[in-house]
């Protein structure tokens, strides 16, 4: 296995495709993880946490839909989710480039 911090960093940043394409922020990291997890050191770990984060944000988004009708709490939830989806991939890409371990709070560990 080879080390490739740039590929790991790009995998984190690829989540931002969700803001443009909708599902691209899930599909691109999934493809990178599936194709590179045996070739790049750390890709298995990073791919799993990215996919767990994306799945968690999707679940939280689904929960926010009925909460819209409950005093508008869903709008607040969508705002928080939007901020997390925008900021955390950038912060974690920087962490990876510096050799630090990324952290995605509020992530449900679905893929182990």
N, C-alpha and C positions, 0 to 999 in steps of 0.2 A: 504494500500500500504506500501511496505517496502522500505527502502533505501538500495541501493546496488551500491556503487561507483565502485566496481570492475567490475560489469557487464556493467555499463556505459562505463568504461574505455576500456573493451574488445570489446564493440560495436564499439567504435572509431577505435581501432586497427584492427578490422576485415576488415576494408577497404583496408588494405595492401594486402589482398588476391588477389586483382586485379592485383598486380604485378606478382603473381604466376599463377593464374587460369584464369584471364581475367574478368569473370563476378562475381567471388566469392566476390569481394569487394562491390558489390551491393546487391547480393542475401542474403548473411549472415546477414548484418545489417537489410535488409528488413524483414527477418524471425524473427530476434530477436525483432525488433520493433513491428511487428504484434502480436507476442506471449506474449511479456512482457510489453506492454505499459499500461495495466491495473493493473499490478502486482508490477512494480517497479516505485518508485517516480522519475519523470524526464525523464523516458524512452521515453514518447511521444515527448517531446521537442527535446531530443538528436537524436532520430530516424529520426524525420523530417528534422533536419538540416543536418544530415549525408546523407540522401537520396537526399535532394536538392543539396548538394555539388556534389554527384556522378552524378546526372542528368546534372548539370551545366557543369561539366568537360566533359561529353559525348557530350553535345551540342557544347562546344568549340572545341572539337576534330574534330567533323564533319565540323565545320567552317574552321579548319586548312587544311583540305584535298585540297580544291581548291586553298587555299593560297600558297600551295607548288609551284604551277605553276606561281605565282606572285612573282618573285624575291626571292623565297625560304622562304617567311615569315612564311609559314606553319611549317617549321622545327623549327624555333624559337618558334612558338606557342606550338608545341609538347614538346619542351624542358621545357618551363615554366609549362605546364600542368603536365609533369612528375615530376618535382620538387615539385609542389604543392601537388600532389597525394601521394608523398613519405613523405614529411615533415609535412604537416598540421595534418594528423591523429595522428602522434606521439606527436606533440606539444599539441593538444587538449586532448589527453588521459592524458597527464601530468597535464593539467589544471583541468580536471575533478577529477583526484585523489587528487588534492589540494583544491577542492571545488570551483574552479573558473568556470566562464561561458565560454564555447568554442566559438571560432570565426573562421568562414570559409569565408575569403574575396572572392569577385567575384562570390558569390553564388546567383543564381536566385531563388527566393522564389516561387516554383511551388506547393509544398505540404504545405498547411497552417493549 
